[in-house]
Amino acid sequence: MDRPIVIVGGGVAGVSAAEALRDAGYEGRIVLLSDEAVAPYDRPPLSKDVLRADEIPANVWLRDEAFYRAKGIELVLGAKAASIDAPGHCVALSDGRRIDYDQLLLATGSRARALDMFPPGGTPHVHYLRTLADAQALRREMAELGGTGHLLVVGAGIIGLEVSAAARAAGFRVSVIEPGARPLGRSASLILSAFLTRAHELNGVDIRCGIQLSRVDARDGGYRVTLSDDSTLDVNLVLVGIGAVPNIELARDAGIETRPEGILVDGQGRTSAPDIFAAGEVAFHFNERTGGHRREETWQHAADHGTHVARCMIGLCEHPYAAMMSYWTDQYDFSVLVFGNPHGTSEVVRGDCATGSFSIFHLNQSAICGVTTVNAAREMRKSRPLVMKGAVVPGEVIADPAADPYQYG
């Protein structure tokens, strides 16, 4: 009768779920397992604040020790879940311990996708950025070089561009190669992609799209890389940011239904095994708003989905998950917010991109399906109802700074 709810994973999905259980009045035991030896931390600062500071910034920690004590959350660190006995309701840890559970939440997240052309992460001069230890290792090598080196970033996604901005601020020469046609091809609109590309170029970043690696040769103090256009770069550091892979192995080996995209769950986070749920990046979840299954890698989704699934676990929520996609990124002096679908059939800009403060309205046919703002947080707050409603606003009204498109919400 004293079997707890066990949460596997100390990221934002797991911590949000534990907090939501307590806030909803759940009085039973909660055990939160993290395979890392440090307290649960936030990932967005890893590509920014951690790279700029000699000490770990305070904003890295998701919660302080007092939070876990006050909430009665049993935090077990350095505890890697090795296997699940689903019929027996038991989790075995790699150190031999076994924990019986009443319900189990898998919030195991993702790991960085590896690039075979380079040695594994942790090898001198080669870095991935997924954990606090990863960020600290990159920071140490950057400090050792004193800002005089050449950093190669493989992949022009959010992580790659944020690290590029931090490295340029530290004085590094930075080259970015991207096999796709443009940076942020999956996550941003054409207008935002062009704006941020220009911002990086003005700050001295060499961005090359439609380019791949063809050869990598180790050399003293780094690598010589040959690109698909036959050009070469001599670099001291490499940051690989080519996406993430969901950590489905624990669930898959327990006989739980998985897909390459993640652990298959319904709108309440239920897996194919009784009393086992999944939340956050590892979940290939059903979203009622989009009418299908999807996997998201954003901070806001992990927080929202962890909270939603936790409430479903204790019977306080029966409706399917239906949150809108959203994310943010900070690069140089630009704070970017994205809400909804940034890939509409057309786009309308409100404001002037040249000023560095503007909004992009993404339209699906004539309905607003998403909004992106740059240094315009107030405009985002006003725009969100338009996205939620799928409001139809004439393009000329959106573009006219004297008009009020927000009345349509």
Buried (B, 14 or more C-beta within 10 A) or exposed (E): EEBBBBBBBBBBBBBBBBBBBBEBEBEBBBBBBBBBEBBBBBBBBBBBBBBEEEEBEEEBBBBEEEBBEEBEBBBBBEBEBBBBEBEEBBBBBEEEEEBEBBBBBBBBBBBBBEBEBBBEBEEEBBBBBBBBBBBEBBBEBBEEBEEEBBBBBBBBBBBBBBBBBBBBBBEBBBBBBBBBEBBBBEBBBBBBBBBBBEBBEEBEBBBBBEBEBBEBEEEEEBBEBBBBEEEEBEBBBBBBBBEBBBBBEBBEEBEBEBEEBBBBBBBBBBBBBEBBBBBBBBBBBBBEEEEEBBBBBBBBBBBBBBBBBBBBBBEEBEEBBEBBBBBBBBBBEBBBBBBBBBBBEEBBBBBEBEEBBBBBBBBBEEBBBBBBBBBBEEBBEBBBEBBBEEBEBEBEBBBEEEBEBBEBB
